[in-house]
Amino acid sequence: DALALLLPRQRYIAAINYSIWRDTMESIEFHHDVNYSSNDRASGAGGPTFIPLNKYVNMATLQLAVFF
């Protein structure tokens, strides 16, 4: 379990990469995280206690790479 590391319990990722223009690469990514239950607690060796805030987190990313 990685709650104390602030990592989600499960992560699903979908990505599409495509080159529209010459010497470029465009990417769209979608992340869907399933966090731990709000009843779960994590602390390590007397450190601070971490409590998950939201059950689900969604994130979309758009990237543009240029090659030269």
C-alpha positions as CSV (number, residue, x, y, z in Angstrom):
1,D,0.0,0.0,0.0
2,A,1.4,3.4,-1.0
3,L,-1.0,5.9,0.7
4,A,1.9,7.5,2.6
5,L,3.7,8.0,-0.7
6,L,0.6,9.9,-2.0
7,L,0.2,7.4,-4.8
8,P,-3.3,6.2,-5.8
9,R,-4.6,2.7,-5.1
10,Q,-5.3,2.1,-8.8
11,R,-4.4,4.2,-11.9
12,Y,-5.8,3.8,-15.4
13,I,-4.1,5.5,-18.4
14,A,-5.2,6.0,-22.0
15,A,-2.9,7.8,-24.4
16,I,-3.0,8.7,-28.1
17,N,0.1,9.8,-30.0
18,Y,0.0,11.2,-33.5
19,S,2.1,13.3,-35.8
20,I,0.1,16.1,-37.5
21,W,3.0,18.2,-38.8
22,R,6.5,17.1,-39.9
23,D,9.0,16.7,-37.1
24,T,6.4,16.9,-34.4
25,M,4.6,14.5,-32.1
26,E,1.3,15.4,-30.4
27,S,0.0,13.4,-27.4
28,I,-3.2,13.3,-25.4
29,E,-3.3,11.4,-22.2
30,F,-6.1,10.7,-19.7
31,H,-5.5,9.4,-16.2
32,H,-8.2,8.1,-13.9
33,D,-7.0,7.5,-10.4
34,V,-8.9,5.5,-7.7
35,N,-7.7,6.6,-4.3
36,Y,-7.9,4.8,-1.0
37,S,-11.0,4.9,1.1
38,S,-11.4,7.9,3.4
39,N,-11.3,5.4,6.3
40,D,-7.7,4.5,5.4
41,R,-4.9,6.2,7.3
42,A,-1.1,6.0,6.7
43,S,1.9,7.2,8.7
44,G,5.4,5.9,8.8
45,A,7.6,5.8,11.9
46,G,5.9,8.5,13.7
47,G,5.6,10.8,10.7
48,P,2.5,12.8,9.7
49,T,-0.8,11.0,9.0
50,F,-2.0,11.0,5.4
51,I,-5.7,10.9,4.6
52,P,-7.0,10.7,1.0
53,L,-9.1,13.7,0.0
54,N,-11.1,12.5,-3.1
55,K,-12.2,9.0,-4.1
56,Y,-11.5,9.6,-7.8
57,V,-9.2,12.0,-9.6
58,N,-9.2,12.6,-13.4
59,M,-6.5,14.4,-15.3
60,A,-6.0,15.1,-19.0
61,T,-2.7,16.1,-20.5
62,L,-1.8,17.6,-23.9
63,Q,1.8,17.4,-25.0
64,L,3.6,18.7,-28.1
65,A,7.1,17.5,-29.0
66,V,9.3,19.1,-31.7
67,F,12.2,17.3,-33.2
68,F,15.2,19.1,-34.8
